[in-house]
Amino acid sequence: MGDVVKQNSFRAWILAVRPKTLSGACVPVVVASSLAYADYVFLWQPALLCLMFAILMQIAANFVNDYYDFLRGTDRTDRLGPERACSMGWISPSAMKKAAVIVMIVACGLGLALLQWGQWWFVAVGIACVLFAWLYTVVLSYWGWGDVLVLVFFGVVPVCCTYFAQAGHITINSLFCGLASGWVIDLLLIVNNYRDRDTDKISGKYTLIVRMGERFGRFQYLWTGVLAWACCLPLGINGHVWVVVLTSAFLPFHFIVWRKMVTIRQGKSLNSVLGKTSAGMLLLGALLSIGLLL
């Protein structure tokens, strides 16, 4: 990005959205909708609303994360690339804060529209998602709750709620799909925490890897990916044999990425592992979805 980005310009906002992160919001909804299609209960209207809600909440969370990193003076542009819009001066902090609130309000409006297909407990889920978006960056990530929250809010919650909005109930298969999605998306957080472990320790951000050490981080990454795949196995027992066959292709890819991570071990070079981890997340999500549809 050699040319200058004007403050609060359209291009600046596109960078602030961080488009590459939105795939993590899409995967659970696509997986849940594929399961709904396989169970003959697919409804495109609630599926679309769930997708839009997930994407908007991810964008809002990105804005909140950017805003509070700026307030803390945590400039991570050397590691994350040109995506920290506040730190780079592309978006004013006041505009970023207002945008986060506006996007959350729009997302909540879409969530209320889902009540036509869901139940009133969807409201509680929506409130929890909003709280998660704010509290994760402000407090919870500093207490080492990131991995659990990603599993819940990027896996179990979006998959089960998307499926419920279409089917009117939750099945054991939807739960396993949620766990698989949550674990594979958690790999993105793990590689981030692994890369940032030294600076996180200095800033008082006690992630699991900061608490348990670098060696723990290496094996956490490896076995979390294996666990994501293992959650697909019960789907084969429940009649979706193609899920097991296709998702098995994820394991060698994951192992290769893991080997690259433990070879590099530290520094900005781990950004390449982050990119491949994102590709692996999309790979498992796509294979799981296709396996459900076959």
C-alpha positions in Angstrom: 0.0 0.0 0.0 2.4 2.7 -1.2 -0.1 5.5 -1.8 -1.7 7.6 0.9 -5.1 6.6 2.3 -7.2 9.6 3.2 -8.7 9.8 6.6 -12.3 8.5 6.9 -12.3 7.8 3.1 -14.2 4.9 1.6 -11.0 3.0 1.1 -10.0 3.6 4.7 -13.3 2.1 5.9 -12.9 -0.9 3.6 -9.5 -1.5 5.2 -11.0 -1.1 8.7 -13.7 -3.7 7.9 -10.8 -6.2 7.4 -12.6 -8.3 4.7 -10.2 -11.3 5.2 -11.7 -11.8 8.7 -15.3 -12.1 7.5 -14.9 -15.7 6.3 -14.9 -16.7 10.0 -18.4 -15.3 10.3 -19.6 -17.0 7.1 -18.4 -20.5 7.7 -20.7 -21.4 10.6 -23.8 -20.1 8.8 -22.9 -21.9 5.6 -22.3 -25.2 7.5 -25.6 -24.9 9.4 -27.5 -24.1 6.2 -26.0 -27.0 4.5 -27.1 -29.3 7.3 -30.6 -27.8 7.1 -30.7 -28.5 3.4 -29.6 -32.1 4.0 -32.4 -32.4 6.6 -35.0 -30.9 4.1 -35.7 -27.9 6.3 -33.6 -25.2 4.5 -35.2 -21.7 4.4 -33.3 -19.1 2.6 -34.8 -16.0 4.4 -33.6 -16.8 7.9 -30.3 -18.2 6.5 -29.7 -14.9 4.8 -30.6 -12.9 7.9 -28.2 -15.1 10.0 -25.4 -14.5 7.5 -25.9 -10.8 7.4 -26.1 -10.7 11.2 -22.9 -12.7 11.6 -21.0 -10.5 9.1 -22.1 -7.3 10.7 -21.2 -8.4 14.1 -17.8 -9.4 12.9 -17.3 -6.0 11.3 -18.5 -4.3 14.6 -16.1 -6.5 16.6 -13.2 -5.4 14.2 -14.1 -1.8 14.8 -14.2 -2.2 18.6 -10.9 -4.1 18.5 -9.3 -1.4 16.4 -10.7 1.4 18.6 -9.5 0.0 21.9 -6.1 -1.0 20.6 -5.7 2.6 19.6 -6.7 3.8 23.1 -4.1 1.5 24.6 -1.5 2.6 22.2 -1.1 -0.9 20.9 0.1 -0.4 17.4 0.2 -3.8 15.7 0.5 -2.7 12.1 3.9 -4.2 11.9 2.4 -7.6 12.4 -1.1 -7.4 11.0 -0.4 -5.3 8.0 -2.4 -2.2 6.9 -5.6 -3.1 8.8 -5.4 -1.1 12.1 -7.1 2.0 10.7 -7.0 4.0 13.9 -3.3 3.4 14.5 -2.5 4.3 10.9 -4.6 7.5 11.1 -7.0 6.4 8.4 -10.1 6.5 10.6 -10.5 8.9 13.5 -11.2 7.2 16.8 -14.5 9.0 17.3 -15.7 7.9 13.9 -14.6 4.3 14.6 -16.5 4.2 17.9 -19.7 5.6 16.2 -19.4 3.1 13.4 -19.1 0.2 15.8 -22.3 1.3 17.6 -24.2 1.9 14.3 -23.2 -1.5 12.8 -24.2 -3.2 16.0 -27.6 -1.5 16.0 -28.2 -2.6 12.3 -27.1 -6.1 13.2 -29.6 -6.2 16.2 -32.3 -5.0 13.8 -31.7 -8.0 11.6 -31.6 -10.2 14.7 -35.1 -9.0 15.7 -36.3 -9.8 12.2 -35.2 -13.4 12.9 -37.8 -13.7 15.6 -40.3 -14.5 12.8 -38.5 -17.9 12.6 -37.0 -18.2 16.0 -38.1 -17.7 19.6 -37.7 -14.9 22.2 -34.5 -16.5 23.6 -32.9 -15.3 20.3 -33.0 -11.8 22.0 -30.8 -13.1 24.8 -28.4 -14.6 22.3 -28.2 -11.3 20.4 -27.5 -9.4 23.6 -24.8 -11.9 24.5 -23.2 -11.4 21.0 -23.1 -7.7 21.5 -21.6 -8.0 25.0 -19.0 -10.5 23.6 -18.0 -8.1 20.9 -17.3 -5.3 23.4 -16.1 -7.2 26.4 -13.8 -9.6 24.5 -11.5 -6.8 23.4 -11.8 -4.7 26.6 -11.5 -7.4 29.3 -12.0 -11.0 28.4 -9.1 -11.5 26.0 -6.8 -10.2 28.7 -8.0 -12.9 31.1 -7.4 -15.8 28.7 -11.0 -16.5 27.8 -10.5 -16.1 24.0 -10.4 -19.7 23.0 -13.6 -20.6 24.9 -15.5 -17.6 23.6 -14.5 -18.3 20.0 -15.7 -21.8 20.3 -19.0 -20.6 21.6 -19.7 -17.5 19.6 -18.0 -18.5 16.3 -19.1 -22.2 16.5 -21.9 -23.5 18.7 -24.0 -20.3 18.8 -24.1 -19.3 15.1 -24.5 -22.9 13.8 -27.2 -23.9 16.3 -29.1 -20.7 16.0 -28.9 -20.7 12.2 -30.2 -24.3 12.1 -32.9 -23.6 14.7 -34.2 -20.6 12.7 -34.8 -23.0 9.7 -35.7 -26.2 11.4 -37.4 -25.0 14.6 -35.2 -27.3 16.7 -31.6 -28.2 17.4 -30.1 -31.6 16.6 -27.1 -33.5 17.8 -25.6 -33.1 14.3 -26.0 -29.3 14.5 -24.1 -29.4 17.8 -21.2 -31.3 16.3 -21.1 -29.0 13.3 -21.0 -26.1 15.7 -18.1 -27.6 17.6 -16.2 -28.4 14.4 -16.7 -24.8 13.1 -15.7 -23.3 16.5 -12.5 -25.3 16.9 -11.3 -24.7 13.3 -11.9 -20.9 13.6 -10.2 -20.9 17.0 -7.0 -21.8 15.1 -6.9 -18.2 13.8 -6.9 -17.0 17.4 -4.2 -19.5 18.5 -1.8 -18.6 15.7 -2.4 -14.9 16.5 -1.7 -15.5 20.2 1.3 -17.7 19.4 2.8 -14.9 17.2 2.1 -12.1 19.7 3.0 -14.0 22.9 6.0 -11.8 23.8 4.2 -8.5 23.3 1.0 -9.8 24.9 3.0 -10.7 28.0 4.5 -7.2 28.2 1.0 -5.6 27.8 -0.5 -7.8 30.5 -2.7 -9.8 28.1 -2.6 -13.3 29.6 -3.7 -15.6 26.9 -3.4 -19.3 27.4 -0.2 -19.3 25.4 1.3 -16.5 27.6 0.2 -18.5 30.7 1.3 -21.9 29.6 4.2 -21.2 27.3 5.4 -21.5 23.7 5.5 -25.3 23.7 1.9 -25.4 24.8 1.0 -23.1 22.0 2.6 -25.4 19.4 0.6 -28.4 20.5 -2.6 -26.4 21.2 -2.6 -25.4 17.5 -2.0 -29.0 16.3 -4.6 -30.7 18.5 -7.2 -28.0 18.1 -7.2 -28.7 14.4 -7.4 -32.5 15.0 -10.3 -31.9 17.4 -12.1 -29.8 14.7 -11.9 -32.7 12.3 -12.8 -35.3 15.0 -16.1 -33.4 15.6 -17.0 -34.4 12.0 -16.7 -38.1 12.7 -20.1 -38.4 14.6 -21.8 -37.0 11.5 -20.6 -40.0 9.6 -22.1 -42.3 12.2 -25.3 -40.4 11.9 -25.5 -41.0 8.1 -23.3 -38.3 6.6 -20.5 -40.6 5.5 -19.2 -38.2 2.9 -18.5 -35.7 5.6 -15.9 -38.0 7.1 -14.4 -38.9 3.7 -14.0 -35.3 2.5 -13.0 -33.6 5.7 -10.1 -36.1 6.1 -8.3 -34.1 3.4 -8.0 -31.3 6.0 -5.7 -33.2 8.3 -2.6 -33.4 6.0 -3.1 -29.7 5.1 -3.3 -28.8 8.8 -0.2 -30.8 9.7 1.8 -29.1 7.0 0.8 -25.7 8.3 1.6 -26.7 11.8 5.1 -27.8 10.7 5.6 -24.4 9.1 4.5 -22.7 12.3 6.8 -24.6 14.6 9.7 -24.1 12.1 9.2 -20.3 12.0 8.3 -20.0 15.7 8.3 -16.2 16.0 8.3 -12.9 14.2 6.3 -11.4 11.4 7.0 -14.4 9.2 4.2 -16.1 11.1 1.7 -13.9 9.2 2.1 -16.4 6.3 0.9 -19.1 8.7 -2.1 -17.0 9.6 -3.0 -16.8 5.9 -2.7 -20.6 5.5 -4.7 -21.1 8.7 -7.5 -19.0 7.2 -7.3 -21.2 4.1 -7.5 -24.3 6.2 -10.6 -22.9 8.0 -12.3 -22.4 4.6 -11.1 -25.8 3.4 -12.7 -27.6 6.4 -15.8 -25.5 6.2 -16.2 -26.2 2.5 -15.6 -29.9 2.8 -18.0 -30.2 5.7 -20.7 -28.3 3.8 -20.2 -30.4 0.6 -20.2 -33.6 2.6 -23.5 -32.7 4.2 -25.1 -31.8 0.8 -24.0 -35.1 -0.9 
